[in-house]
Amino acid sequence: MALLLLPLLPVLPLLALGLLGYGIATLGRLRWHRTLAVLLGACAVGLYAWGLLHVAGAVLAAEDGGAGSSPILPCRTPGQDERASHVVDYTVDYVPLRFVCEMTGGGSYAAESVPGYVNPAVLGFALAAAVCAGAGPAEARRRARTDPPG
């Protein structure tokens, strides 16, 4: 699963910049619902890319062998040395975005590698973009019913 990080790292920021450019270029030319949906989508993709960059940093730290690499560096939490000593592997979850430390006996916990605001903000921007994208066609249908022809 961590191999998915490599292609996503350059693509997501470019996608966010492309959406942002498209949204700015269409200000005033498209219906405001669509423009707002594109701009909110750009914010969601950009924040997701920011969180993914943090996860990639944690993966690089976890894969770095040598002195002091056991237990896995991103899994070390100050004051919880006992928990970190049982870590045997890691995984990456993409939704919600997080670096997960796998422990002996089947337990796991999410390391604090992704800033706490990233996942809620991505969800909020994505939901707002979806609502705006759905509001445009709904508004058009409402206007078609209420506006007289001709």
HELIX and SHEET records of a PDB file:
HELIX    1   1 ALA A    2  LEU A    4  5                                   3    
HELIX    2   2 LEU A    5  ALA A   25  1                                  21    
HELIX    3   3 TRP A   32  GLU A   63  1                                  32    
HELIX    4   4 LEU A   73  CYS A   75  5                                   3    
HELIX    5   5 ASP A   81  ALA A   84  1                                   4    
HELIX    6   6 VAL A  118  THR A  146  1                                  29    
SHEET    1   A 3 VAL A  87  TYR A  94  0                                        
SHEET    2   A 3 LEU A  97  MET A 103 -1                                        
SHEET    3   A 3 SER A 108  ALA A 110 -1                                        
END                                                                             
